[in-house]
């Protein structure tokens, strides 16, 4: 998690000025452009789901979202009956292949979809008025396609970060005291794993495996490992033959 700065938080300034409008529709995610007060509704889709054993894929129409954002830490507004829950409300990066956007998931207990490592980003939120919340990614997002889902809802909100997107200077949450100790990233990851285990969203074996990864992060996967994983996806029917050939060619071109 990046350090927080002692500065006036832009969203906090908006709170004091009472300039954030109430979302017109409940359970609908809106984008709040920097320096603006107009809420813009994001693209919405219900993904097509495919599952095979412990893996699943969620497919969205078209390779890119028509909703484009030019800041790497966008601010979103939503009106809900309950506060967002970062354990089940996810911001996920999508892959654009064969004319669609796709997200691969592992299936945990209760068939809960868990994004593959490196494919999700942590969200934080702040209350504005009753049942209205501002959400923002803690870390800047890289250019690409993204979606946000809320719990067990089948509806996803989609957007794309532009290649020339600008990272705002202000912190994403209220500043902490300068002398307040900051938690180490590994400590945060361990705490998250403990919560997931307590809620039975991961197995004991997965918990221990993830702890081992935190203690000794693995190096980048080899070409052989990437090709082997690609073969497994093809055998399980999670990618088409055409996608398989395209990705295999991309991997081999890196040699």
N, C-alpha and C positions, 0 to 999 in steps of 0.2 A: 504494500500500500504506500502511495507516495506521501511525503511529508505534507503537513498542512501549514499554511502561511498565516501570520498575524496580519490580517487585512480585512477591509470591509467586504463582506460577501454580497455579491450582486443580487442573488435571490433574496437574501435577507433585506436588502434595500427595497426590493419590490414589495415585501411583506409590509414594511413600515409605511409605504405609500399607498397600500391597498389597491394596487393597480392590476393584480392578477384576477382575470375574470373567472367566473364560475363556469366549469365545463357544461355545455348545454345538454349533454347526454351522459348518463351514468355508465360506468364500466366501459368507457371508450377512452382510448389514449390519445392525447393531443400533444403536439409539439409547440413549445413556446419559443419563437425566434429571439435571439439576443437583442435586448433593447426594445422589444415590441410588447404589446399587450394583446395581440390577436392570437387566438388559439387555432392551430391547423390540425385537422384530423388526419391521422396516418392511414396508409393503405391497410386494409383488413382482408385476411383470407383465412379460410379453414383448410388446413393442409390435408393432402392425401397421405394416409399412413400405410406403411408396409412393415411387417414384422416377420422375423425368422429367428426362432429360439431366443437368444439373449440380446439380439440386436434389433433395432427398428430404424426406419427412415421416414422423415416427414418431407413431402415434396410440395413446393409452391409454384404456381403458374408464373411463367416468364423468368428469364435469367437475372433481371434487375428490377428494383422497385421504381415506380414513377415518382415516389416521394423522396426527394434528394435533400440532404442536409450538409451544410458547409462549415459546421463546427464539430470538432472531435469529441466534445463533451456536451451533447445536447441536453436540454432540460425538457422534461415531459410533465404533463398535468393530467390527473385522472380523478374522477369522483367515484368513490367506492364505499360500501358499507363497513369495510374493515381495512385496517392499514395493510400496506404491502408486506409480504413475507419473503425475505431474500432467499429462503431455503427452497421455495417452490415457485416464486415469480422470477423468471429468468430472462436475461438479455443474451441472445445467442448469435453467433456468426454463422452465416450460411455459405455454402459452396454453390457456385453457378456452373452447372454442367448440362450439356445437351438440351439447352433451351428452357431450363427450369432452375429454381433454387432448391437446394436439398440440405437437410440436416440429419446426420447420423447420431443415434442415441443408443446407449446401453439400457437394458431393462432391469431395474432393480426390483425389490420385493413389492408386490402389489402392482406389477407392471408399470411402475413409475419410470418415466423416461429421464435418463441422466445424460447430459451432453458429454461428448468425448473430451478428453483433456485439451485445454487450450481453446475450446470452442464457446466458452461462456464468459461473461464479464459480470462483475458484482455491481449491483445497483444500490444506491442509498436513497433515502426519501426524507422529506420534511413536510410536516402538516402546515397547511395554510389556513383553511377554515374547517368547519366540521365536515368530515368525510371527503375532503379534497386534499390531494397530496401532490407534491412535486417530486419527481424522480430524476436521477442523473447517474450515469456511470462514474464510478470512482476514478478509474483510469481512462485516459484518452483512448478513443477507438481508432483503429487503423482504417484506411479506406476499404470499403467493401459493403456487403449486404448483411443486414441484421433483422432479427425479429425479437419481439418481447411477448411473452405469454404469461398469463396469470392463473396459476394453479391448475385445476382440472378443466378449465374452459377450453373448448376446441378452437376458439377464435384466437388468431395471432395478429399482432400489429407489426407492420414491416416498414423498413426505410433503408436508404443507402447513404453511406458517408462518402462524400466526394473526394477525389484524389488531392485536391488543393485545400482541403478543410483546415481551418485554423483552430489551434488549441487556445482556449480562453486563459487569461492570466489568473483569474480569481479561483480560490479553492471551491470544492464542490459541497462542503459542509461548513457548519459554524466552526471558526478557528478554535483550536485548543490552546491552553496556556503554554507559554514558551518552555516552562520547566517541566511540563507534564510528560512522563515517559511515553514514547510511542511503541506500540506492540510490533514485534518482529513479524515479517510476512509468514515465516514458518509457524509461529505461534498461532496466528490467525487461521492458517490452514488446518492445524491440529484441532483447534476449537471447533471449526466447521465440521470436521470429520467426526468428532465426538457427538455433536448434535445430530448429525445424520444417522449415526449408529444408534443413539438413544431413541430416535424416532423410527428406527427400523427401515430407513430408506436405503441403507447399504448393509451388506452382510459383514460378519466378523472377519471373514477372510479378506474381503475387499478393504475393510478398515485397516487391517494389519499391512496389506500390500501397499496402500497409499501412504501409511506412515513410513514404510521402508523407502518409498520414492522420495518423500520429503527429506529423510535423513541422508540419502545418497541419490540425488537427482540423476536419472539416466542420461546418457549422451544422446545426440540426435540419432534417429533410426538409420540403419544402413540401407543401401539400395536393396539388398536381399530381403531384409525385413519388410520394407515397403511393398516389394513385389509379392511376398508371401501373404501379406495382409490383403492386397488387392485380389489375389487368387481366392482367398477365403470369402471375400465379399461377393465375388462372382458365383462361387459355388452355392452360397446361401441365397442367391437371387436378389441381393440388395442393390446391385448395379446391373445395367444392361451390358450386353456384349460390346456395343459401340462405346459406352463409357469406359469399359475395361480397357479396350484397345487404345483409346485416347490417353487415359491416365498412364498406361504402361509405357506408351511412347514418350510421354513427358518425363517419366522417371528415368528411362534409358537415355534420354537426351542430356541428362545432367552428368552422365559419366564422362 
